[in-house]
Amino acid sequence: MERILVSSCLAGRPVRYDGAAKPVDAGLFERWRVEGRLVPFCPEVSGGLPVPRPPAEIVSTSLGSNGTVADGAAVLDGKARVLTDAGADVTDAFVHGARLALDAAERASARIAILKEGSPSCGSHRIYDGTFTGASVAGDGVTTALLERAGIRVFSEDDLEAVAALLARLEN
């Protein structure tokens, strides 16, 4: 049986920066929970950040940027940092949490992850643009980037049908 690493907030745990959860209310997700497939994990809390915590976004550190969006891959490559809205650098906690998420996925033999869209850790299609204005851009969070580099397929909570299709292929 394939296991799925999943953002703890999507599994109903109140671990988001604002102290809330964002539980997924979908039949597929509930079926996977009952089957014991889900491996809940919060990279930000595991990386040492408190609940609640200040909002954080990925900010480029490259001078003379060519318009490339700073994302999780840029953080892993040392070309961007994760900062709170007050300017505190929380990059190390995000990278540490991403590494622990990869460890958890590997221990569970998970080849799939469902992570919270928009998060600077977990976003898989879009993240906030680093201006703290609520604007988002295409890009991956730090944990998503690390998991994908390790060959783990990452989906958002909006992609459950694609996850189901991949599960069917992997298990047949």
Residue pairs with C-beta under 8 A, 6 or more apart in sequence:
1 35
1 36
1 37
1 171
2 37
2 110
2 111
2 112
2 167
2 170
2 171
3 37
3 38
3 39
3 108
3 109
3 110
3 112
4 32
4 37
4 38
4 39
4 110
4 112
4 113
4 114
4 163
5 39
5 41
5 101
5 104
5 105
5 108
5 110
5 112
5 113
5 114
5 115
5 147
5 152
6 38
6 39
6 40
6 41
6 113
6 114
6 115
7 40
7 41
7 42
7 114
7 115
7 116
7 119
7 122
7 157
8 15
8 40
8 41
8 42
8 45
9 15
9 16
9 20
9 21
9 22
9 23
9 42
9 116
10 21
10 22
10 23
10 24
10 29
10 40
10 114
10 115
10 116
10 157
11 21
11 23
11 24
11 33
11 38
11 40
12 21
12 23
13 21
13 40
13 42
14 20
14 21
14 51
15 21
15 42
15 44
15 45
15 51
16 22
16 51
16 52
16 116
17 44
17 51
17 52
17 53
17 54
17 55
17 56
18 52
18 55
19 51
19 52
22 116
22 157
24 114
24 157
24 160
26 160
28 160
28 161
28 163
28 164
29 38
29 114
29 157
29 160
32 38
39 104
39 105
39 108
39 110
41 100
41 101
41 104
41 105
42 97
43 94
43 97
43 98
43 100
43 101
43 121
43 122
43 142
43 143
44 53
44 93
44 94
44 97
44 119
44 121
45 51
45 97
46 96
46 97
46 100
46 101
47 92
47 93
47 94
47 95
47 96
47 97
47 98
47 100
48 93
48 96
48 97
49 90
49 93
49 97
53 84
54 84
54 85
54 86
54 88
55 84
55 85
55 132
56 82
56 83
56 84
56 85
56 90
56 94
56 120
57 82
57 83
57 85
57 120
57 127
57 128
57 129
57 130
57 131
57 132
58 70
58 71
58 72
58 74
58 75
58 80
58 81
58 82
58 120
58 127
58 128
58 130
58 139
58 141
58 142
59 70
59 80
59 81
59 82
59 83
59 130
60 68
60 69
60 70
60 74
60 79
60 80
60 130
61 70
61 78
61 79
61 80
61 81
62 68
62 70
62 74
62 79
62 80
68 74
69 129
69 137
69 138
69 139
70 79
70 80
70 130
70 139
71 80
71 127
71 139
71 140
71 141
71 145
72 98
72 120
72 121
72 123
72 127
72 139
72 140
72 141
72 142
72 143
72 144
72 145
72 146
73 140
73 145
73 149
74 80
75 81
75 82
75 91
75 94
75 95
75 142
75 145
76 95
76 98
76 142
76 145
76 146
76 149
81 89
81 91
82 89
82 90
82 91
82 93
82 94
82 120
82 142
83 89
83 90
83 91
83 130
84 90
85 132
94 120
94 121
94 142
94 143
95 142
97 121
97 142
97 143
98 121
98 142
98 143
98 145
98 146
98 147
99 146
101 113
101 143
101 146
101 147
102 143
102 146
102 147
102 150
102 152
104 110
105 113
105 147
105 150
105 152
106 150
110 152
111 151
111 152
111 153
111 170
112 152
112 153
112 154
112 155
112 163
112 166
112 167
112 170
113 144
113 147
113 152
113 153
113 154
113 155
114 154
114 155
114 156
114 157
114 159
114 160
114 163
115 121
115 122
115 123
115 124
115 141
115 143
115 144
115 154
115 155
115 156
115 157
116 122
116 123
116 156
116 157
117 123
117 124
117 125
117 126
117 156
117 157
117 158
118 126
118 127
118 128
118 136
119 127
119 141
120 127
120 128
120 141
120 142
121 141
121 142
121 143
121 144
122 141
122 143
122 144
123 139
123 140
123 141
123 144
123 156
124 140
124 141
124 144
124 154
124 155
124 156
124 159
125 138
125 156
126 136
126 137
126 138
126 139
127 136
127 137
127 139
127 140
127 141
128 134
128 135
128 136
128 137
129 135
129 136
129 137
140 148
140 154
144 154
147 154
148 154
153 166
155 162
155 163
